Amino acid sequence: QYSVTLDTDKVLYPHKYCKTYKARTKLENCTAEYNKWVETHAAVLKQHFNDALGVPSSDFGPREIEDLYELCGFDLAVGNTSNGFCSLFHNTEFIDLLEYGQDLKFLGKKLYGDEPGDALNYHIGVGLLQDIASTIDGMIQGDSMARTSLNFAHAETLAPLLGLLGLFEDPNYMSANSPAEAITGRRFRASQAVPFAANLALVLYNVTGSWQVQVLHNERVVPQPMCGDATVCDWEMFKAAQAKHLRMDYHSICTPAATASANDASDEL
């Protein structure tokens, strides 16, 4: 049995149905750090690109260069082709700059926000977290005979869930002016957190009568920040750590009048 995701599906399509989120992403301040990064590095990006083209100057600006960089990613993913758009991106410094810019934009629009405490981006994923918790509780209580529950969607669906679980969150807020060592050692990289075919699994175990949950990201076990970075967490402890998120109401978060309260909500549990 399967269902088709609709634009009004709050569980798998929260970013399309949430009015406050859609209104917010239209504002430039949700990508303020990314915009600062573009202004700071525009000349360097253009110089690198012109060098790759073998010309002294061109009409390509930073955003057009980024578009071509994204097309390179599609070339590699779909056709395993590196001699098309990717032929323009061989310089390591050039690639590192572009990757960080893309990460800042992703953080601002889809994950941890553009300033500390900005939680709306991932609060819209509470419906999916609540659905997962309900499914696991049903399995434990014997209300469901299902052994597996699978959902399929997009990066915009997975990103909020990563945020709710506290995965890939850098201890120091990443900005356009972050020091080089912080940028190099950052935890969040969109290419690793939400690549093509990215996936996240919560696996339930019965360990001598105690229910434990493990989180796998792209088929690899990851530490759970809300469970003291343990790789296996007691299910009741997991729910206690996520208590606020499990109580949240998606429709309240996505009602325009509730925007301020959603952004001001602290995730210190």
C-alpha positions in Angstrom: 0.0 0.0 0.0 1.3 3.5 -0.9 0.1 7.0 -1.1 1.0 9.9 -3.4 2.5 13.0 -1.9 0.3 16.1 -2.4 1.2 19.8 -2.1 -0.9 19.8 1.1 0.9 16.9 2.7 2.3 18.4 5.9 4.4 15.3 6.6 6.3 14.9 3.4 5.8 18.3 1.8 5.9 20.7 4.7 7.8 23.4 2.9 5.1 23.7 0.2 2.2 23.9 2.6 3.6 26.2 5.3 2.6 29.8 4.7 5.0 31.3 7.1 7.9 29.4 5.7 7.0 30.3 2.1 6.7 34.0 3.0 10.0 33.9 4.9 12.0 32.4 2.0 10.9 35.2 -0.3 12.7 37.6 2.0 16.4 38.3 1.3 17.2 38.3 5.0 16.8 34.6 5.2 20.0 34.4 3.0 21.7 37.4 4.4 25.0 35.6 5.2 25.0 34.1 1.7 24.4 37.5 0.2 27.3 38.9 2.2 29.4 36.0 1.0 28.6 36.8 -2.7 29.5 40.5 -2.2 32.8 39.6 -0.5 33.9 37.0 -3.0 32.4 38.2 -6.3 35.7 39.5 -7.8 37.6 36.3 -6.8 34.9 34.0 -8.2 34.8 35.9 -11.5 38.6 35.8 -11.8 38.7 32.0 -11.2 35.9 31.5 -13.7 37.6 33.7 -16.4 40.8 31.8 -15.8 39.0 28.5 -16.4 37.5 29.9 -19.6 40.9 31.2 -20.7 39.6 34.8 -21.2 40.6 38.1 -19.6 37.0 39.0 -18.7 33.4 37.8 -19.2 29.8 38.8 -18.4 29.3 35.9 -16.0 28.5 37.0 -12.4 28.7 35.0 -9.2 25.1 33.7 -9.4 25.5 32.5 -13.0 28.8 30.8 -12.0 27.0 29.1 -9.1 24.3 27.9 -11.6 27.0 26.3 -13.8 28.5 24.7 -10.7 25.1 23.2 -9.8 24.8 21.9 -13.4 28.2 20.2 -13.0 26.7 18.3 -10.0 23.8 17.1 -12.2 26.3 16.1 -15.0 28.2 13.9 -12.5 25.1 12.5 -10.9 23.0 11.7 -14.0 25.6 11.0 -16.6 28.9 10.5 -14.7 30.2 13.2 -17.0 33.1 15.4 -16.0 34.1 16.9 -19.3 31.1 19.2 -19.7 30.2 21.9 -17.1 32.6 20.3 -14.6 35.6 21.1 -16.9 35.3 24.7 -15.6 35.8 23.7 -12.0 39.2 22.2 -11.4 40.8 24.8 -9.1 40.5 23.6 -5.5 40.2 27.1 -4.0 37.5 27.9 -6.6 35.5 24.8 -5.7 35.9 25.3 -1.9 34.5 28.9 -2.3 31.5 27.8 -4.3 30.8 24.9 -1.9 30.8 27.1 1.1 28.5 29.7 -0.6 26.1 26.9 -1.4 26.2 25.7 2.2 25.4 29.1 3.6 22.4 29.4 1.2 21.1 26.0 2.2 21.5 26.7 5.9 19.7 30.0 5.6 16.8 28.7 3.6 16.4 25.1 4.6 18.1 24.1 7.8 19.5 26.0 10.8 18.6 29.5 9.6 20.5 32.6 8.9 21.1 33.6 12.6 21.4 31.7 15.9 18.1 30.6 17.3 16.3 30.7 13.9 14.3 27.5 14.1 11.4 27.9 11.7 13.3 26.1 8.8 13.3 22.8 10.8 10.3 23.3 13.0 8.2 22.8 9.9 9.4 19.1 10.0 7.6 18.3 13.2 4.8 16.5 11.4 7.3 13.9 10.0 9.0 13.5 13.4 5.6 13.0 15.1 4.6 10.5 12.4 7.8 8.5 13.0 7.4 8.5 16.7 3.8 7.4 16.4 4.8 4.6 14.1 7.5 3.3 16.4 5.1 3.5 19.4 2.6 1.5 17.5 5.2 -1.2 16.8 6.3 -1.3 20.4 2.7 -1.5 21.7 1.7 -4.1 19.2 -0.9 -1.9 17.5 0.9 -2.3 14.2 2.2 -5.5 12.5 4.4 -3.5 10.2 8.1 -4.1 10.5 9.1 -1.2 8.2 7.7 2.2 7.4 9.2 4.0 4.3 8.7 7.5 3.1 10.1 9.0 -0.1 10.4 12.8 -0.8 13.1 15.4 -1.4 16.0 17.2 0.3 13.5 19.8 1.5 11.8 17.0 3.5 14.9 15.5 4.9 16.6 18.8 6.0 14.1 19.8 8.7 14.3 16.3 10.2 18.1 16.6 10.4 17.6 19.9 12.2 15.1 18.4 14.7 17.6 15.7 15.5 20.5 18.2 15.8 22.6 16.5 13.2 25.4 18.4 11.4 25.0 21.5 13.5 28.2 23.4 13.9 29.1 24.6 17.5 30.0 28.0 16.1 27.4 29.7 13.8 28.6 29.7 10.2 28.6 33.0 8.5 30.1 34.9 5.6 33.0 36.0 7.9 33.7 32.7 9.6 37.5 32.1 10.0 39.2 29.7 7.6 39.7 27.0 10.2 36.0 27.0 11.1 35.0 26.8 7.4 37.5 24.0 6.7 36.4 22.0 9.8 32.6 22.6 9.6 30.2 19.8 10.2 27.6 20.8 7.7 28.2 20.3 4.1 25.1 20.0 1.9 27.0 17.6 -0.5 27.3 15.2 2.4 24.2 15.9 4.5 21.7 15.9 1.6 23.3 14.5 -1.6 21.3 12.8 -4.3 19.5 9.8 -2.8 20.2 10.9 0.8 18.3 8.9 3.4 17.7 8.7 7.1 16.6 5.7 9.1 15.5 5.2 12.7 16.1 1.6 13.6 14.4 0.1 16.7 15.9 -2.7 18.8 14.6 -4.7 21.7 17.6 -5.1 24.0 16.6 -7.4 26.9 13.2 -5.8 27.2 14.5 -2.3 26.7 13.6 -0.5 23.4 16.5 1.3 21.9 16.8 3.4 18.7 19.7 3.9 16.4 19.9 6.7 13.7 21.5 6.0 10.4 22.3 8.7 7.9 23.1 7.5 4.4 23.4 3.9 5.8 25.9 4.9 8.5 25.3 5.0 12.2 25.6 8.6 13.5 25.8 9.9 17.1 22.6 11.4 18.5 23.3 14.9 19.9 20.1 14.9 22.0 21.1 11.6 23.6 24.6 12.7 24.6 26.1 11.7 21.2 25.4 8.1 21.9 24.9 5.9 18.9 22.1 3.9 20.6 19.5 5.7 22.6 16.7 4.5 24.9 13.5 5.1 23.1 11.8 6.8 26.1 14.9 9.0 26.5 14.7 9.9 22.8 11.1 11.0 23.2 11.9 13.0 26.3 14.7 14.8 24.5 12.3 15.5 21.6 9.3 16.3 23.9 8.9 19.9 22.7 9.0 19.0 19.1 6.5 16.1 19.6 4.1 18.6 21.2 4.3 21.2 18.5 1.4 21.9 16.1 2.4 22.2 12.5 -0.6 24.3 11.6 0.1 26.8 14.4 3.8 27.1 13.2 2.6 27.7 9.7 0.0 30.3 10.6 1.4 33.8 9.7 0.5 35.2 13.1 2.6 32.5 14.7 5.8 33.3 12.8 7.4 35.2 15.6 6.8 32.6 18.2 8.1 29.8 15.9 11.3 31.7 15.4 11.7 32.7 19.0 11.2 29.2 20.3 14.4 27.8 21.9 15.6 24.3 21.3 17.4 24.0 24.6 15.7 20.9 26.0 
